[in-house]
Amino acid sequence: MTLIAPPRARPRGPSASLLDRFGHAVVRVFEPPFRALQRILGVRRMPYVFLLPNAVFFGLFVFLPIGINLVYSVTGGTALFPSQRPYVGPEQYAYLLDCGSYLDPSTCREDHFWRGVANTLKFTVFQMVAMVLFSLLAALALNRPIRGRGFFRAVFFFPVLLSPVVVALIWKWILQRDGLLNAAVTSLGGQKILFFVDPSWAMFWSVFVSVWAHMGFYTLILLAGLQAIPRDIYEAAEMDGTRPWRVLTRITLPLLWPNLLVVLVLVLIRSVQVFDEVFVLTGGGPGTATQMIVQYIYTTAFANQVQNFGLAAAASVLLGAVLFVLTLLQLFLTRRRAA
């Protein structure tokens, strides 16, 4: 018969004893009212008591603003309070969607809205391709047994910890007319490049800065997926003499596809609602070359001389509908992956 020794008690210091006394005091304070609630409601209804505070705050800060926004989207005028705004029904939506051709923003009554939509689509496509490609390359490199791997992983993830406004200000300082990059160009005998005057350059740097700032997060997701792939598969492929490119395309990418799918959806959602980085970096310029849909909503509601809250609310409802569809797509893909 084998005797199993009882587990040793952990050493208890003064701090542990103080925490225990505090915990017991809290339990003694809250135990009587919760026992009374349990007698009244029953054991099965007690979980709703613990969920109630979160539900109240969620409703107060999520559902209530959504409802107010819907009210503003069907009212007109320039008054701030809903009671002072006349009901106009779907007039705001009809005004936004009135276009001769949705592929040509100049044929739309509210051309700034559709230019924002076109810029957001362009930004989303370029950013998705660049983000997924460079995140995948970085994850593949950081998954290899290289020296200083932990340091390089931290370096790639560090920009994610910075505020988007801070990131945009840093790159704006680098890219401005007398910035660091132009100083390097002129020191090599070149001419200064006006990055924020040329629309193509402005869009390029908007995408670049966004990729630089957030690539570490998506690299981390892909790196976790790579580390979850069994090493036995790679050892078997190496024994068979499989070429590296074939290993990548026939083993790594198919097994990494669920993580790639999550990254694609997350990048898509974030790209559609981009605002702070591009707004601080370019201000939406030159002209409206980098004005995104969220900036249009902000400008229409708060920055214009005549603040049109109803039109901005209608635009935000349309954007919210797109994000809702993308969220449903993410949930569907996540459940399909789990199944």
HELIX and SHEET records of a PDB file:
HELIX    1   1 PRO A   14  LEU A   41  1                                  28    
HELIX    2   2 MET A   46  PHE A   58  1                                  13    
HELIX    3   3 GLY A   59  PHE A   63  3                                   5    
HELIX    4   4 LEU A   64  SER A   73  1                                  10    
HELIX    5   5 PRO A   82  GLN A   84  5                                   3    
HELIX    6   6 GLU A   91  LEU A   97  1                                   7    
HELIX    7   7 PRO A  105  THR A  107  5                                   3    
HELIX    8   8 ASP A  111  LEU A  142  1                                  32    
HELIX    9   9 ARG A  149  PHE A  157  1                                   9    
HELIX   10  10 PHE A  158  LEU A  161  5                                   4    
HELIX   11  11 PRO A  164  LEU A  175  1                                  12    
HELIX   12  12 LEU A  180  SER A  187  1                                   8    
HELIX   13  13 PRO A  199  GLN A  227  1                                  29    
HELIX   14  14 ARG A  231  MET A  239  1                                   9    
HELIX   15  15 PRO A  244  VAL A  247  1                                   4    
HELIX   16  16 LEU A  248  THR A  252  3                                   5    
HELIX   17  17 LEU A  253  VAL A  272  1                                  20    
HELIX   18  18 ASP A  276  THR A  282  1                                   7    
HELIX   19  19 ILE A  293  TYR A  298  1                                   6    
HELIX   20  20 THR A  299  ALA A  303  3                                   5    
HELIX   21  21 PHE A  309  ALA A  338  1                                  30    
END                                                                             
